[in-house]
Amino acid sequence: MRKYLAKRVGQALLVLWAAFTAAYLLLQAMPGDSILIKFQNPELGLSPEQIAQIRQYYDAGGYLHTVLGFVRGDFGYSVDTGTPVLERLAEGLPETAKLAGAAFVLAVLLAVLIAVAASHSSRLRGLLLAVPALFISIPAFWLGILLIQVFSFRLGLVPVIGGSEIQQLVLPVLTLAVPISAPIAQVLARSLDQVFTQPFVPVVAAKGASRSWILWRHVVRNALPPTLTVAGLTFGELIAGSVVTETVFGRNGIGRLTEQAVNAQDTPVLLAVVVLAATVFVLVNLVVDVLFPVLDPRLAR
């Protein structure tokens, strides 16, 4: 188990380094000049020499200096606001964490409900298995606007402005949860079908066990590994999905911060957001990899 864990941690660090390097190179090659966008404004009263000094500060160090800064937790300063990048991330991260966490829980519940219902009902099976395909084809921005139109403007159930914290989360969580629930539901439904065809299922049924008992005590556990993999991948995509969702609903989180950084070409912030998303993705998938041997000890060999 120690060798297995050490191998997975080493792979996780390699992925983080690759993500950082790719993001750094791409952002450096990005057309445009964030310094001129921000500081070449007559109202600021900055001379060309002062602008050159600002540019020299942000260009100093290079790749190695930036890597060492990230290792120490120093992400530099935002070009747009002049504040530490770490402070900007700390301001937006709690809101995004609440949104992503609630959306992931709801997505898993929807996926389990669809997959289990499809395995129980032969009449509705075709309809239920078509639901994930519908979910995954819905654009997040369109779904968000549709939910606002129906539940806020038409029915008046959720206020657009104001309301409690829970009310403000309802529609964004639905917008983010519905598309990511689709791949989880598809994989879980197929895994359940495959496990139900295994020879041990008729043996357990011959002993008098009901279908529900077999499902929850035997089939679900054996169907979890591929489902956990997809769940880990979708959770890692939540920060990317929050960009659209937070923009539609005007929430101040990492998604909104990313939108502002793109508009201002704020490369220090964009690099930090990419590394943050990669870190979340790697950590979640590392947890999934560690859980695999718990479900099936043969995988740790």
Backbone as numpy.savetxt, mean C-alpha at the origin, in Angstrom:
# Nx Ny Nz CAx CAy CAz Cx Cy Cz
15.40 -22.57 10.94 14.58 -21.36 10.94 15.44 -20.10 10.94
16.58 -20.16 11.66 17.46 -18.99 11.70 18.05 -18.70 10.31
18.46 -19.76 9.62 19.00 -19.58 8.27 17.94 -19.02 7.33
16.73 -19.54 7.47 15.62 -19.06 6.63 15.37 -17.58 6.89
15.34 -17.19 8.17 15.08 -15.79 8.53 16.22 -14.89 8.06
17.47 -15.33 8.26 18.61 -14.53 7.83 18.60 -14.32 6.31
18.23 -15.35 5.57 18.15 -15.25 4.12 17.10 -14.23 3.70
15.93 -14.28 4.35 14.86 -13.35 4.00 15.23 -11.90 4.37
15.88 -11.70 5.50 16.31 -10.35 5.90 17.33 -9.81 4.91
18.27 -10.65 4.50 19.26 -10.23 3.50 18.61 -9.84 2.19
17.62 -10.60 1.75 16.91 -10.26 0.52 16.14 -8.95 0.67
15.56 -8.73 1.86 14.81 -7.49 2.11 15.73 -6.27 2.03
16.91 -6.37 2.61 17.86 -5.25 2.56 18.32 -5.00 1.13
18.51 -6.06 0.36 18.91 -5.90 -1.04 17.82 -5.20 -1.85
16.56 -5.55 -1.60 15.45 -4.90 -2.30 15.38 -3.42 -1.94
15.58 -3.09 -0.66 15.57 -1.69 -0.24 16.68 -0.89 -0.92
17.87 -1.48 -0.96 18.98 -0.78 -1.63 18.69 -0.58 -3.12
18.14 -1.59 -3.77 17.83 -1.48 -5.20 16.75 -0.42 -5.43
15.74 -0.38 -4.58 14.67 0.62 -4.73 15.22 2.02 -4.53
16.07 2.19 -3.52 16.67 3.51 -3.28 17.52 3.95 -4.47
18.35 3.05 -4.97 19.25 3.39 -6.06 18.47 3.75 -7.33
17.47 2.94 -7.65 16.67 3.22 -8.85 15.95 4.56 -8.72
15.36 4.82 -7.55 14.65 6.08 -7.34 15.60 7.27 -7.41
16.77 7.13 -6.83 17.76 8.22 -6.84 18.17 8.56 -8.26
18.49 7.54 -9.06 18.94 7.77 -10.43 17.84 8.37 -11.30
16.62 7.86 -11.13 15.51 8.37 -11.94 15.17 9.81 -11.57
15.20 10.12 -10.28 14.89 11.49 -9.86 15.97 12.47 -10.31
17.23 12.02 -10.32 18.30 12.88 -10.80 18.19 13.15 -12.30
17.65 12.16 -13.03 17.50 12.31 -14.48 16.19 13.00 -14.87
15.36 13.32 -13.90 14.06 13.91 -14.19 14.22 15.30 -14.79
13.52 15.60 -15.89 13.65 16.93 -16.50 13.04 18.00 -15.60
13.50 19.24 -15.81 12.99 20.34 -14.99 14.00 20.69 -13.91
13.74 21.79 -13.24 14.64 22.30 -12.20 13.81 22.76 -11.02
13.80 21.98 -9.95 12.99 22.32 -8.78 13.48 23.59 -8.11
14.79 23.87 -8.18 15.34 25.07 -7.56 14.79 26.31 -8.26
14.78 26.29 -9.59 14.25 27.44 -10.33 12.75 27.58 -10.14
12.05 26.44 -10.10 10.60 26.49 -9.90 10.26 27.19 -8.59
11.04 26.91 -7.55 10.74 27.43 -6.23 11.31 28.82 -6.00
12.55 29.07 -6.42 13.26 30.26 -5.95 13.45 31.35 -7.00
13.28 31.03 -8.31 13.43 32.08 -9.31 12.12 32.85 -9.46
11.80 33.55 -8.40 10.57 34.34 -8.34 10.96 35.75 -7.90
10.67 36.76 -8.70 11.08 38.12 -8.33 10.56 38.55 -6.96
9.42 38.04 -6.55 8.86 38.44 -5.25 9.72 37.98 -4.08
10.52 36.92 -4.27 11.38 36.43 -3.20 12.62 37.32 -3.03
13.00 38.02 -4.08 14.13 38.94 -3.98 15.48 38.27 -3.87
15.62 37.06 -4.39 16.88 36.34 -4.32 17.75 36.65 -5.53
19.03 36.86 -5.28 19.97 37.13 -6.36 20.40 35.82 -7.00
20.96 35.87 -8.21 21.47 34.64 -8.85 22.51 33.93 -7.98
23.34 34.71 -7.27 24.34 34.11 -6.39 23.68 33.32 -5.26
22.62 33.87 -4.68 21.93 33.16 -3.60 21.26 31.88 -4.11
20.67 31.96 -5.30 20.06 30.77 -5.90 21.13 29.71 -6.17
22.31 30.15 -6.61 23.40 29.21 -6.86 23.85 28.54 -5.55
23.85 29.29 -4.45 24.22 28.71 -3.16 23.20 27.65 -2.72
21.92 27.95 -2.95 20.87 26.99 -2.60 21.02 25.72 -3.44
21.31 25.90 -4.73 21.49 24.75 -5.61 22.70 23.93 -5.17
23.77 24.60 -4.77 24.97 23.90 -4.32 24.68 23.06 -3.08
23.82 23.58 -2.18 23.50 22.83 -0.97 22.76 21.54 -1.32
21.76 21.63 -2.20 20.96 20.45 -2.52 21.72 19.47 -3.43
22.71 19.96 -4.17 23.48 19.08 -5.04 24.70 18.48 -4.36
25.02 18.96 -3.16 26.24 18.51 -2.47 26.09 17.06 -2.00
27.23 16.38 -2.00 27.24 15.03 -1.40 27.13 13.92 -2.40
26.10 13.94 -3.23 25.92 12.88 -4.20 25.29 11.63 -3.60
25.44 10.54 -4.34 24.76 9.29 -4.00 25.19 8.75 -2.64
26.50 8.64 -2.41 26.99 8.04 -1.17 26.56 8.86 0.04
26.65 10.17 -0.07 26.23 11.05 1.03 24.75 10.87 1.34
23.93 10.72 0.30 22.49 10.54 0.49 22.19 9.19 1.13
22.89 8.14 0.68 22.69 6.81 1.27 23.01 6.83 2.75
24.16 7.39 3.11 24.56 7.43 4.52 23.58 8.27 5.34
23.06 9.33 4.73 22.07 10.15 5.44 20.80 9.37 5.73
20.34 8.59 4.77 19.14 7.78 4.99 19.38 6.71 6.05
20.57 6.13 6.07 20.89 5.12 7.08 20.85 5.75 8.47
21.30 7.00 8.59 21.28 7.70 9.88 19.91 8.27 10.22
18.97 8.23 9.28 17.66 8.83 9.51 17.58 10.29 9.12
18.58 10.77 8.38 18.61 12.15 7.90 18.21 12.16 6.44
16.96 12.59 6.16 16.44 12.57 4.80 16.63 13.90 4.08
17.31 14.83 4.71 17.54 16.13 4.09 16.38 17.09 4.30
16.35 18.14 3.47 15.35 19.19 3.60 14.51 19.30 2.32
13.26 19.62 2.51 12.35 19.80 1.38 12.70 21.05 0.60
12.75 20.94 -0.71 13.00 22.10 -1.55 11.80 23.05 -1.50
10.62 22.50 -1.40 9.40 23.30 -1.47 9.18 24.12 -0.21
9.39 23.52 0.97 9.08 24.21 2.22 10.31 24.56 3.05
11.45 23.94 2.76 12.65 24.20 3.54 12.69 23.50 4.88
11.68 22.71 5.19 11.63 21.98 6.46 12.23 20.59 6.27
12.67 19.94 7.38 13.20 18.58 7.25 12.19 17.63 6.63
12.66 16.80 5.73 11.77 15.84 5.08 11.14 14.90 6.10
11.90 14.53 7.12 11.39 13.62 8.14 10.17 14.21 8.85
10.19 15.54 9.07 9.03 16.19 9.71 7.80 16.11 8.81
7.99 16.30 7.52 6.87 16.24 6.58 6.29 14.83 6.52
7.17 13.83 6.54 6.67 12.45 6.57 5.92 12.17 7.87
6.46 12.66 8.98 5.82 12.41 10.27 4.45 13.06 10.35
4.25 14.16 9.65 2.94 14.83 9.65 1.91 14.02 8.86
2.33 13.44 7.74 1.37 12.74 6.88 1.20 11.27 7.17
2.20 10.65 7.82 2.16 9.20 8.01 1.01 8.71 8.88
0.68 9.37 10.01 -0.43 8.85 10.83 -1.76 8.78 10.08
-2.07 9.79 9.28 -3.32 9.79 8.53 -3.35 8.66 7.50
-2.23 8.49 6.80 -2.16 7.43 5.81 -2.19 6.06 6.46
-1.55 5.93 7.64 -1.54 4.64 8.34 -2.95 4.25 8.75
-3.73 5.22 9.25 -5.12 4.92 9.63 -5.94 4.50 8.41
-5.77 5.24 7.33 -6.52 4.93 6.11 -6.11 3.57 5.55
-4.81 3.32 5.45 -4.33 2.07 4.86 -4.69 0.87 5.74
-4.54 1.02 7.06 -4.85 -0.08 7.97 -6.32 -0.47 7.91
-7.19 0.54 7.98 -8.63 0.26 7.93 -9.03 -0.31 6.58
-8.45 0.21 5.49 -8.77 -0.29 4.16 -8.32 -1.74 3.98
-7.16 -2.08 4.53 -6.67 -3.44 4.39 -7.55 -4.43 5.16
-7.95 -4.06 6.37 -8.83 -4.94 7.16 -10.14 -5.15 6.43
-10.73 -4.07 5.91 -12.00 -4.19 5.18 -11.82 -5.01 3.91
-10.70 -4.84 3.21 -10.45 -5.60 1.99 -10.37 -7.09 2.28
-9.67 -7.46 3.35 -9.56 -8.86 3.72 -10.93 -9.44 4.08
-11.72 -8.68 4.83 -13.07 -9.15 5.20 -13.93 -9.36 3.96
-13.89 -8.41 3.03 -14.65 -8.56 1.78 -14.19 -9.78 0.99
-12.87 -9.97 0.91 -12.32 -11.10 0.16 -12.74 -12.43 0.77
-12.65 -12.54 2.10 -13.03 -13.78 2.78 -14.52 -14.05 2.60
-15.33 -13.00 2.73 -16.78 -13.14 2.57 -17.13 -13.66 1.18
-16.51 -13.08 0.15 -16.81 -13.49 -1.22 -16.35 -14.92 -1.47
-15.12 -15.24 -1.06 -14.56 -16.57 -1.33 -15.31 -17.67 -0.59
-15.61 -17.44 0.69 -16.31 -18.45 1.49 -17.74 -18.62 0.99
-18.41 -17.50 0.69 -19.77 -17.59 0.17 -19.81 -18.36 -1.15
-18.80 -18.14 -2.01 -18.74 -18.85 -3.28 -18.53 -20.35 -3.08
-17.77 -20.73 -2.04 -17.53 -22.14 -1.79 -18.74 -22.84 -1.17
-19.67 -22.08 -0.58 -20.85 -22.66 0.06 -22.05 -22.73 -0.88
-22.17 -21.74 -1.76 -23.37 -21.63 -2.59 -23.04 -21.95 -4.05
-23.52 -23.07 -4.52 -23.28 -23.44 -5.92 -24.13 -22.60 -6.88
-25.30 -22.16 -6.40 -26.18 -21.37 -7.26 -25.61 -19.98 -7.52
-25.07 -19.37 -6.48 -24.55 -18.00 -6.61 -23.06 -17.97 -6.92
-22.46 -19.13 -7.10 -21.01 -19.19 -7.25 -20.51 -18.36 -8.43
-21.15 -18.52 -9.58 -20.71 -17.77 -10.76 -20.80 -16.28 -10.56
-21.89 -15.81 -9.93 -22.06 -14.38 -9.68 -21.04 -13.87 -8.69
-20.81 -14.63 -7.62 -19.87 -14.20 -6.59 -18.44 -14.14 -7.11
-18.06 -15.10 -7.93 -16.70 -15.11 -8.47 -16.50 -14.04 -9.54
-17.60 -13.47 -10.04 -17.48 -12.36 -10.99 -17.29 -11.02 -10.29
-17.60 -10.98 -8.99 -17.48 -9.73 -8.24 -16.04 -9.23 -8.17
-15.03 -10.09 -7.86 -13.65 -9.57 -7.84 -13.21 -8.95 -9.16
-13.60 -9.55 -10.28 -13.23 -8.98 -11.57 -13.84 -7.59 -11.75
-15.05 -7.40 -11.23 -15.69 -6.08 -11.29 -14.95 -5.10 -10.39
-14.60 -5.54 -9.19 -13.90 -4.67 -8.24 -12.57 -4.18 -8.79
-11.80 -5.10 -9.37 -10.45 -4.75 -9.81 -10.45 -3.85 -11.04
-11.57 -3.81 -11.75 -11.64 -2.99 -12.96 -12.13 -1.57 -12.68
-12.50 -1.28 -11.44 -13.01 0.05 -11.10 -11.86 0.98 -10.77
-11.67 2.08 -11.51 -10.61 3.05 -11.16 -10.91 3.69 -9.80
-9.86 3.88 -9.00 -10.04 4.41 -7.64 -10.64 5.82 -7.67
-10.18 6.67 -8.59 -10.68 8.05 -8.60 -12.17 8.08 -8.96
-12.57 7.21 -9.90 -13.99 7.16 -10.30 -14.85 6.63 -9.16
-14.37 5.60 -8.48 -15.11 5.04 -7.35 -15.26 6.07 -6.24
-14.19 6.82 -5.96 -14.27 7.85 -4.92 -15.31 8.92 -5.24
-15.29 9.39 -6.48 -16.26 10.41 -6.90 -17.68 9.84 -6.85
-17.84 8.58 -7.26 -19.16 7.95 -7.24 -19.68 7.82 -5.81
-18.83 7.40 -4.89 -19.24 7.26 -3.49 -19.63 8.61 -2.89
-18.89 9.65 -3.22 -19.25 11.00 -2.73 -20.60 11.41 -3.28
-20.81 11.17 -4.57 -22.07 11.56 -5.21 -23.26 10.84 -4.58
-23.11 9.53 -4.32 -24.24 8.73 -3.83 -24.46 8.94 -2.33
-23.41 8.70 -1.53 -23.59 8.68 -0.08 -23.56 10.06 0.56
-22.94 11.03 -0.09 -22.89 12.37 0.48 -23.96 13.29 -0.12
-23.99 13.39 -1.45 -24.89 14.34 -2.09 -26.32 13.80 -2.22
-26.45 12.52 -2.61 -27.79 11.96 -2.83 -28.46 11.54 -1.52
-27.76 10.69 -0.74 -28.36 10.13 0.47 -28.07 10.96 1.72
-27.03 11.75 1.69 -26.69 12.58 2.85 -26.26 11.80 4.07
-25.73 10.60 3.86 -25.33 9.76 4.99 -23.97 10.14 5.56
-23.07 10.59 4.70 -21.71 10.95 5.14 -21.43 12.37 4.69
-21.10 13.28 5.62 -20.83 14.67 5.23 -19.54 14.79 4.43
-19.55 15.67 3.45 -18.35 15.91 2.64 -17.34 16.73 3.44
-17.84 17.72 4.16 -16.99 18.59 4.97 -17.42 18.46 6.42
-16.44 18.39 7.31 -16.76 18.24 8.72 -17.06 16.79 9.06
-17.83 16.58 10.10 -18.14 15.23 10.53 -17.07 14.69 11.46
-17.36 13.56 12.07 -16.42 12.94 12.99 -15.27 12.29 12.23
-14.26 11.86 12.97 -13.11 11.23 12.33 -13.51 9.93 11.63
-14.42 9.18 12.25 -14.88 7.94 11.62 -15.65 8.23 10.35
-16.51 9.24 10.37 -17.26 9.60 9.17 -16.34 10.03 8.03
-15.24 10.72 8.38 -14.30 11.16 7.36 -13.52 9.99 6.75
-13.48 8.87 7.47 -12.73 7.71 6.99 -13.57 6.75 6.14
-14.89 6.81 6.30 -15.76 5.79 5.69 -15.56 5.70 4.18
-15.76 6.79 3.47 -15.69 6.76 2.01 -14.27 6.53 1.49
-13.23 7.19 2.05 -11.87 6.87 1.59 -11.49 5.41 1.80
-11.90 4.83 2.93 -11.59 3.43 3.20 -12.27 2.54 2.17
-13.53 2.79 1.87 -14.22 2.01 0.85 -13.55 2.15 -0.51
-13.16 3.37 -0.86 -12.51 3.62 -2.14 -11.22 2.83 -2.28
-10.46 2.75 -1.20 -9.18 2.05 -1.24 -9.34 0.55 -1.08
-10.35 0.11 -0.32 -10.49 -1.31 0.01 -11.08 -2.13 -1.13
-12.05 -1.58 -1.85 -12.75 -2.36 -2.87 -11.82 -2.89 -3.96
-10.95 -2.05 -4.57 -10.07 -2.60 -5.62 -9.06 -3.62 -5.10
-8.48 -3.39 -3.89 -7.45 -4.32 -3.43 -8.04 -5.61 -2.87
-9.35 -5.62 -2.58 -9.97 -6.86 -2.12 -10.11 -7.87 -3.25
-10.13 -7.39 -4.50 -10.37 -8.26 -5.64 -9.31 -9.35 -5.82
-8.01 -9.00 -5.89 -7.03 -10.09 -6.08 -6.98 -11.05 -4.90
-7.19 -10.56 -3.68 -7.21 -11.45 -2.52 -8.36 -12.43 -2.64
-9.54 -11.95 -3.01 -10.71 -12.81 -3.16 -10.50 -13.84 -4.26
-9.92 -13.43 -5.38 -9.70 -14.35 -6.50 -8.76 -15.48 -6.11
-7.64 -15.14 -5.48 -6.66 -16.16 -5.10 -7.21 -17.07 -4.01
-7.91 -16.49 -3.02 -8.46 -17.30 -1.94 -9.51 -18.27 -2.46
-10.37 -17.81 -3.36 -11.40 -18.69 -3.92 -10.78 -19.85 -4.70
-9.76 -19.55 -5.50 -9.11 -20.62 -6.26 -8.36 -21.58 -5.33
-7.74 -21.05 -4.28 -7.02 -21.91 -3.33 -7.98 -22.82 -2.59
-9.14 -22.29 -2.20 -10.15 -23.12 -1.53 -10.61 -24.25 -2.45
-10.84 -23.92 -3.73 -11.26 -24.95 -4.68 -10.21 -26.05 -4.81
-8.94 -25.65 -4.88 -7.87 -26.63 -5.03 -7.75 -27.52 -3.80
-7.85 -26.93 -2.62 -7.70 -27.72 -1.39 -8.89 -28.66 -1.23
-10.09 -28.24 -1.62 -11.27 -29.11 -1.51 -11.14 -30.36 -2.38
-10.27 -30.34 -3.39 -10.09 -31.52 -4.24 -9.03 -32.47 -3.69
-8.38 -32.11 -2.59 -7.35 -32.96 -2.02 -7.97 -34.22 -1.40
-7.22 -35.35 -1.38 -7.78 -36.62 -0.89 -8.22 -36.59 0.57
-7.61 -35.74 1.40 -7.96 -35.77 2.82 -9.37 -35.25 3.08
-9.92 -34.44 2.17 -11.24 -33.86 2.40 -12.33 -34.93 2.45
-12.42 -35.87 1.45 -13.43 -36.93 1.56 -13.23 -37.82 2.79
-11.97 -38.01 3.22 -11.70 -38.83 4.39 -12.29 -38.18 5.64
-12.06 -36.86 5.78 -12.60 -36.14 6.94 -14.12 -36.10 6.88
-14.68 -35.94 5.65 -16.14 -35.91 5.50 -16.75 -37.27 5.84
-16.04 -38.35 5.51 -16.55 -39.70 5.82 -16.63 -39.95 7.32
-15.85 -39.21 8.08 -15.89 -39.34 9.54 -17.05 -38.58 10.17
-17.84 -37.92 9.34 -19.03 -37.21 9.84 -18.87 -35.72 9.98
-17.75 -35.16 9.54 -17.54 -33.71 9.66 -18.39 -32.97 8.64
-18.94 -31.83 9.06 -19.74 -31.01 8.14 -18.82 -30.23 7.21
-19.39 -29.70 6.14 -18.60 -28.92 5.19 -18.01 -27.67 5.85
-18.79 -27.02 6.72 -18.28 -25.82 7.41 -17.12 -26.16 8.32
-17.21 -27.29 9.02 -16.14 -27.70 9.92 -14.87 -28.01 9.13
-15.02 -28.69 8.01 -13.87 -29.01 7.15 -13.25 -27.72 6.60
-14.13 -26.80 6.21 -13.64 -25.54 5.63 -12.76 -24.78 6.62
-13.28 -24.55 7.83 -12.58 -23.70 8.78 -11.45 -24.42 9.52
-11.53 -25.72 9.69 -10.51 -26.44 10.45 -9.39 -27.01 9.59
-9.66 -27.25 8.30 -8.66 -27.90 7.46 -8.37 -27.12 6.17
-9.40 -26.73 5.46 -9.21 -26.18 4.12 -8.60 -24.78 4.16
-9.13 -23.92 5.03 -8.67 -22.53 5.06 -7.17 -22.46 5.36
-6.71 -23.24 6.34 -5.28 -23.18 6.69 -4.41 -23.58 5.51
-4.80 -24.59 4.77 -4.01 -25.03 3.62 -4.12 -24.07 2.44
-5.17 -23.25 2.42 -5.34 -22.30 1.33 -4.71 -20.95 1.62
-4.18 -20.75 2.84 -3.67 -19.45 3.23 -2.36 -19.03 2.56
-1.36 -19.91 2.36 -0.07 -19.43 1.84 -0.15 -18.58 0.58
-0.79 -19.02 -0.51 -0.85 -18.13 -1.68 -1.66 -16.87 -1.42
-2.67 -16.97 -0.55 -3.48 -15.79 -0.23 -2.67 -14.78 0.56
-1.84 -15.26 1.49 -0.98 -14.36 2.26 -0.01 -13.61 1.35
0.51 -14.30 0.33 1.42 -13.65 -0.60 0.75 -12.48 -1.30
-0.44 -12.71 -1.81 -1.17 -11.65 -2.52 -1.56 -10.55 -1.55
-1.98 -10.91 -0.33 -2.34 -9.90 0.67 -1.15 -9.01 1.00
0.04 -9.62 1.12 1.24 -8.83 1.38 1.55 -7.87 0.25
1.40 -8.33 -0.99 1.65 -7.47 -2.15 0.66 -6.31 -2.20
-0.62 -6.58 -1.94 -1.62 -5.52 -1.98 -1.42 -4.51 -0.86
-1.01 -4.99 0.33 -0.76 -4.05 1.43 0.41 -3.13 1.08
1.41 -3.68 0.41 2.53 -2.85 0.00 2.15 -1.80 -1.02
1.04 -2.01 -1.73 0.59 -1.05 -2.75 -0.34 0.02 -2.18
-0.64 -0.06 -0.89 -1.62 0.86 -0.32 -1.13 2.31 -0.33
0.17 2.52 -0.11 0.68 3.90 -0.14 0.53 4.49 -1.54
0.81 3.67 -2.57 0.61 4.15 -3.93 -0.87 4.45 -4.19
-1.76 3.59 -3.70 -3.18 3.82 -3.88 -3.69 5.02 -3.11
-3.02 5.36 -2.01 -3.48 6.48 -1.20 -3.25 7.81 -1.89
-2.36 7.86 -2.88 -2.12 9.12 -3.60 -3.41 9.61 -4.24
-4.08 8.73 -4.97 -5.33 9.10 -5.64 -6.44 9.32 -4.62
-6.56 8.41 -3.66 -7.65 8.48 -2.70 -7.57 9.74 -1.85
-6.40 10.06 -1.34 -6.26 11.25 -0.51 -6.45 12.53 -1.32
-6.09 12.49 -2.59 -6.32 13.66 -3.43 -7.81 13.88 -3.67
-8.54 12.81 -3.95 -9.98 12.93 -4.19 -10.71 13.45 -2.96
-10.33 12.96 -1.78 -11.05 13.32 -0.56 -10.36 14.44 0.22
-9.28 15.00 -0.28 -8.63 16.12 0.36 -8.03 15.79 1.71
-7.50 14.58 1.88 -6.89 14.17 3.15 -5.39 14.49 3.12
-4.88 14.96 4.24 -3.48 15.33 4.32 -2.64 14.16 4.84
-2.25 13.31 3.91 -1.43 12.16 4.27 -0.24 12.05 3.33
0.36 10.86 3.28 1.52 10.64 2.43 1.13 10.79 0.96
-0.08 10.38 0.60 -0.53 10.52 -0.78 -0.60 11.97 -1.21
-1.19 12.81 -0.34 -1.28 14.24 -0.65 0.11 14.86 -0.69
0.99 14.43 0.22 2.36 14.92 0.23 3.08 14.56 -1.06
2.84 13.36 -1.57 3.45 12.93 -2.83 2.98 13.79 -3.99
1.68 14.07 -4.02 1.14 14.93 -5.08 1.79 16.30 -5.06
1.92 16.90 -3.87 2.54 18.22 -3.75 4.01 18.17 -4.17
4.70 17.09 -3.79 6.11 16.97 -4.14 6.31 16.81 -5.64
5.42 16.08 -6.30 5.51 15.92 -7.75 5.29 17.25 -8.44
4.29 18.01 -8.00 4.01 19.31 -8.61 5.18 20.28 -8.46
5.86 20.20 -7.30 6.99 21.10 -7.03 8.33 20.50 -7.43
8.32 19.25 -7.96 9.55 18.54 -8.28 10.49 18.52 -7.08
9.92 18.24 -5.91 10.66 18.22 -4.65 11.33 16.84 -4.51
12.51 16.70 -5.10 13.16 15.39 -5.16 13.51 14.79 -3.80
13.94 15.56 -2.80 14.21 14.94 -1.49 12.97 14.28 -0.89
11.83 14.93 -1.02 10.59 14.35 -0.49 10.18 13.13 -1.30
10.28 13.22 -2.62 9.90 12.09 -3.47 10.78 10.87 -3.18
12.07 11.09 -2.99 12.98 9.98 -2.69 12.61 9.34 -1.36
12.29 10.17 -0.36 11.91 9.64 0.95 10.60 8.85 0.88
9.65 9.33 0.07 8.37 8.62 -0.07 8.59 7.27 -0.74
9.43 7.23 -1.76 9.72 5.96 -2.44 10.36 4.97 -1.46
11.32 5.44 -0.68 11.98 4.57 0.30 10.99 4.11 1.37
10.11 5.01 1.79 9.09 4.64 2.78 8.17 3.56 2.23
7.69 3.74 0.99 6.81 2.74 0.39 7.54 1.41 0.22
8.80 1.46 -0.20 9.57 0.22 -0.35 9.79 -0.46 0.99
10.02 0.33 2.04 10.23 -0.24 3.38 8.97 -0.95 3.87
7.81 -0.30 3.69 6.55 -0.93 4.08 6.33 -2.22 3.30
6.56 -2.15 2.01 6.39 -3.33 1.15 7.29 -4.47 1.60
8.55 -4.16 1.87 9.52 -5.18 2.26 9.19 -5.76 3.63
8.83 -4.91 4.59 8.53 -5.39 5.94 7.29 -6.30 5.94
6.26 -5.90 5.21 5.05 -6.71 5.17 5.33 -8.07 4.53
6.07 -8.06 3.45 6.37 -9.33 2.79 7.36 -10.17 3.59
8.20 -9.52 4.40 9.08 -10.26 5.29 8.26 -10.98 6.36
7.25 -10.28 6.89 6.36 -10.91 7.87 5.63 -12.09 7.24
5.17 -11.92 6.00 4.49 -13.01 5.29 5.43 -14.20 5.12
6.68 -13.93 4.73 7.66 -15.01 4.55 7.93 -15.75 5.86
7.93 -15.01 6.97 8.17 -15.64 8.26 6.97 -16.49 8.68
5.77 -16.08 8.26 4.56 -16.83 8.62 4.44 -18.14 7.84
5.04 -18.20 6.66 4.93 -19.42 5.84 5.40 -20.67 6.58
6.59 -20.66 7.19 7.02 -21.87 7.91 6.13 -22.23 9.10
5.44 -21.22 9.65 4.52 -21.50 10.76 3.33 -22.30 10.24
2.84 -21.93 9.04 1.72 -22.66 8.45 2.15 -24.00 7.87
3.39 -24.03 7.31 3.90 -25.27 6.72 5.39 -25.37 7.06
5.75 -26.12 8.11 7.16 -26.22 8.52 8.10 -26.72 7.44
7.59 -27.37 6.42 8.44 -27.88 5.35 9.13 -26.74 4.58
8.52 -25.54 4.59 9.08 -24.42 3.85 10.33 -23.87 4.49
10.57 -24.17 5.77 11.76 -23.63 6.45 12.99 -24.48 6.21
12.83 -25.62 5.56 13.96 -26.52 5.35 14.88 -26.01 4.23
